[in-house]
Amino acid sequence: MKILVLNCGSSSIKYKLFDMASGDVMAQGGIERIGLQGTLLKLTAPDGNKVVLEKDIAGHEQGIAFILQILTDAKYGCINDYDEIDAVGHRLVHGGEKFASSVRIDDEVIAKVVECSELAPLHNPANLEGIYAIQKILSATPQVAVFDTAFHQTMPDYAYMYGLPYEIYTKYGVRRYGFHGTSHRYVSQRACKLLDVDYEKQRIITAHVGNGGSVTAIKNGKSVDTSMGLTPVEGLLMGTRCGDMDPGAVAFIMNKEALNTDQWSDLINKRSGVLGVSDVSSDMRELESAVKEGNPRAILAMKMYNYRIRKYIGAYAAALGGLDILVFTGGVGENQCSMRSEVCRNMEYMGIRLDESKNDGMRGQEMVISAPDSRVTVMVVPTDEEYMIASDTEAILTK
């Protein structure tokens, strides 16, 4: 089975084409700046070379049509005809309480996703554009929706509820939903497979750390708590998101700065986090360079960033009643050895001890980085959300 995975953002489309029989990635790439000047399709050619193609693309339907054209192109393609694509799997950001697992897409599913769009106005409408485009271009091809929030639907109510009047939950669905669920599910399962242990008998904490980041507590194969909330702003300090803060500060700052709700959203989503604290960059590589140069605000931002991850790990170890496996993933989690070292420093009291020789310089590889006598196995597992989406798609369509 050949499965095309699509991840549609507001002005972007990422794609991968999988041959599920062999597990190979046949093609991958992405379109940037849809609807803007200078639209680019970046792809990996069959010979492994990186290729950049320029083309004016006004919307997602035109973008997906261009991707399909490239997939069948004599020079850059890997299939002869669209009919070779057996199914399309879509990443959808928010499924609310309506979806606890991946589902085959039909009119009823689309209607429910539309209803959830109020909870993710920047993401769900763009995700839907990809579904509509495939319906129009590949009308006979089955589609599957894989939700970022679905994995966290196993959280108990005392973990996902906020301390607000209960009617706010019943009227508007305001609660913790969590995100990055496909990544947390993939790396936790993959870690157990690599260690040859029973996934449904482990206490696992997964730290998906990148420009956006979240930490999840997984007990016996189920998410029991996660750091992101109603939106992806809650939790860790991130590249441009503020993470946890006193809700009372919202009204105070909005009054002092005369901000409306859109301006407030812009402040906490795009101008905060390590960028806002450091005034250097949201890119952790640039922040790390500034730290080495002695920039005091960069040092502060880095300490805040690492501390928040460390604090959530400690809290979730308590929630789990102990810890068996700690997994780092995401762009920073997989590649920044200094972050992993700082987060795990002096954590022997809870059974975590790194092997610094393994951790130092380790980038983007599956590896155990804990010391042999560490009671907790600490690992790096590169995430592969696209493969998880393809795998779910195959499973649903071959039931």
Disulfide bonds with the S-S distance in Angstrom:
none
